[in-house]
Amino acid sequence: MNFLAHLHIATECQSQPMGNLLADFVRGKPDGRFSEETVDGVYLHRHVDSYIDSLDAIKRCRALFPKHLYRFSAIALDIFWDHALTTQWQQFHHQPFTQFLLDTEHQSRSAISHEPYPLPEHFLFMYDKMWKEQWLPSYQDIETLPFVLKRMSMRSPRMGPLADTAATLVVHRDTLLDEFPAIYNDVLASAKHFRKQQKEKRP
């Protein structure tokens, strides 16, 4: 899952949105390095990423990609699921999409300002850029995906082929959109169960 899905899952699970996005910028155990709420968010994000990769439906979706792009297919699908969520938003959230974004940005910036521990600078830079440049609303347009994947592919030479995965997402858009509701409901159920366990472990 990508930015939007992780923020939405956090909201549905009563978890801290900021911590759920921080996870991609934290290596190793986050315990003792951030507040409890932020740490729980990091672990929820990691659970979601691990769980979705294990689903048979995801394996079917990855099989749509050419063999030489298979190793990049999971990343490409993560981006696509944000597009899918925007197109089917009313099935999964009671608020209008624009109001959700406004509320989540406010909550996230508040969490950052009240976090008692230092947050990674590259995370703070990305987070501010994401809101200012309206990345999340842009996922409503399928044509945003090739741009995003191209940008990600430029991070290192080994990531170059990632840009080529966009064509598969566009060609198989309808198939992937059909797969999404079952996948996302499964992920949400698992995330809520994991979050319940988190709360029970806290004193």
C-alpha positions in Angstrom: 0.0 0.0 0.0 1.1 3.6 -0.7 0.6 6.9 1.1 -3.2 7.3 0.8 -4.0 3.7 1.7 -1.8 3.8 4.8 -3.4 7.1 6.0 -6.8 5.7 5.4 -6.0 2.4 7.2 -4.6 4.3 10.1 -7.8 6.4 10.4 -10.0 3.3 10.2 -7.9 1.6 12.9 -7.7 4.7 15.2 -3.9 4.7 14.7 -1.7 7.8 14.3 -1.6 8.7 10.5 1.8 10.3 10.8 3.4 7.3 12.3 2.0 5.1 9.6 3.8 7.1 6.9 7.0 7.4 9.0 7.5 3.6 8.7 9.2 3.8 5.3 11.8 6.1 6.8 12.7 4.0 9.8 15.0 1.0 9.9 15.1 -1.5 12.7 13.0 -1.3 15.9 11.3 2.1 16.5 10.7 1.4 20.2 12.2 4.1 22.4 13.0 6.3 19.4 9.5 7.9 19.1 6.4 8.3 21.1 4.2 5.2 21.7 1.5 6.4 19.3 4.1 6.9 16.6 5.7 3.5 17.3 2.4 1.8 17.0 1.8 3.5 13.7 5.1 2.2 12.4 4.3 -1.3 13.4 0.8 -1.1 11.9 2.3 0.0 8.6 4.7 -2.9 8.6 2.0 -5.4 9.4 -0.1 -4.1 6.4 2.8 -4.4 4.0 3.7 -7.9 5.2 0.1 -9.1 5.1 -0.9 -7.8 1.7 2.2 -9.4 0.1 1.0 -12.8 1.3 -2.4 -12.7 -0.3 -3.2 -15.0 -3.2 -5.1 -12.2 -5.0 -1.9 -10.1 -5.0 0.0 -13.0 -6.5 -2.6 -13.1 -9.3 -2.2 -9.4 -9.9 1.6 -9.6 -10.0 1.3 -12.4 -12.6 -0.2 -9.8 -15.0 3.2 -8.2 -15.4 5.9 -9.4 -17.9 8.4 -11.8 -16.3 11.2 -9.3 -16.6 9.2 -6.7 -14.6 7.8 -9.2 -12.0 10.3 -8.1 -9.3 9.0 -4.5 -9.6 5.3 -5.4 -9.7 4.7 -5.2 -6.0 5.9 -1.6 -5.9 3.8 -0.7 -9.0 0.7 -2.3 -7.4 1.2 -0.3 -4.2 1.0 2.9 -6.3 -2.0 1.6 -8.2 -4.0 0.8 -5.0 -4.0 4.5 -4.1 -5.6 5.2 -7.5 -8.1 2.4 -6.9 -9.0 3.8 -3.4 -9.7 7.2 -4.9 -12.0 5.8 -7.5 -13.9 3.7 -4.9 -13.6 6.0 -2.0 -17.3 6.1 -1.0 -17.2 2.3 -0.4 -14.6 2.6 2.3 -15.0 5.9 4.0 -18.0 8.0 5.2 -16.3 11.4 4.7 -15.9 13.1 1.3 -12.4 12.5 -0.1 -11.4 16.2 0.1 -12.5 16.5 3.8 -10.6 13.4 4.7 -7.4 14.9 3.3 -7.9 18.2 5.1 -8.6 16.4 8.4 -5.7 14.0 8.0 -3.2 16.7 7.1 -4.3 18.7 10.2 -3.9 15.6 12.4 -0.6 14.7 10.9 1.0 18.2 11.3 -0.3 18.3 14.8 1.4 14.9 15.6 4.6 16.2 14.1 4.6 19.3 16.2 3.9 17.3 19.4 6.3 14.4 18.7 8.8 14.6 21.6 11.5 12.8 19.7 13.4 14.0 16.6 11.9 12.8 13.3 14.1 12.1 10.2 14.7 15.2 8.1 14.1 13.3 4.8 10.7 12.2 6.2 9.7 15.8 7.1 10.8 17.0 3.7 8.7 14.4 1.9 5.7 14.9 4.2 5.6 18.6 3.6 6.1 18.2 -0.1 3.3 15.6 -0.3 0.7 18.0 1.1 1.9 21.1 -0.6 2.0 19.5 -4.1 -1.3 17.7 -3.6 0.1 14.2 -4.3 -2.8 12.4 -2.9 -5.6 14.0 -5.0 -3.5 13.5 -8.1 -3.9 9.7 -7.8 -7.5 10.1 -9.0 -6.0 10.4 -12.5 -4.6 7.1 -13.9 -2.2 9.2 -16.0 -0.5 10.3 -12.7 0.9 6.7 -12.2 3.4 6.7 -15.1 4.8 10.0 -13.8 5.1 8.7 -10.3 6.7 5.4 -11.3 9.1 7.3 -13.6 10.1 9.5 -10.7 10.6 6.6 -8.4 12.7 4.7 -11.0 15.2 7.5 -11.1 16.3 6.9 -7.5 18.9 4.4 -8.5 20.0 2.6 -11.6 18.6 -0.8 -10.4 15.2 0.8 -10.1 15.1 1.9 -13.8 12.8 -0.9 -15.0 10.1 0.3 -12.5 9.1 3.0 -15.0 8.1 0.3 -17.5 5.5 -1.2 -15.1 3.1 1.7 -15.8 2.0 0.2 -19.1 0.7 -2.9 -17.3 -1.2 -0.9 -14.8 -2.9 1.1 -17.6 -3.7 -2.0 -19.8 -5.1 -4.0 -16.9 -6.7 -1.2 -15.0 -10.2 -2.7 -15.1 -9.0 -6.1 -13.9 -7.1 -4.5 -11.0 -10.0 -2.3 -10.0 -12.2 -5.4 -9.9 -9.7 -7.1 -7.6 -9.3 -4.1 -5.3 -12.4 -4.2 -3.0 -11.8 -7.8 -1.8 -8.1 -7.2 -1.3 -8.7 -3.9 0.6 -11.4 -5.3 2.8 -9.2 -8.2 3.7 -6.3 -5.9 4.5 -8.6 -3.6 6.6 -9.9 -6.6 8.6 -6.3 -7.8 9.3 -5.2 -4.3 10.2 -8.1 -3.8 12.7 -7.3 -7.1 14.3 -3.6 -6.2 14.6 -4.5 -2.8 16.0 -6.8 -4.3 18.6 -3.9 -6.5 19.7 -1.6 -3.4 19.9 -4.1 -1.7 22.2 -4.4 -4.7 24.5 -0.7 -4.9 25.0 -0.4 -1.3 26.0 -0.6 -0.7 29.8 
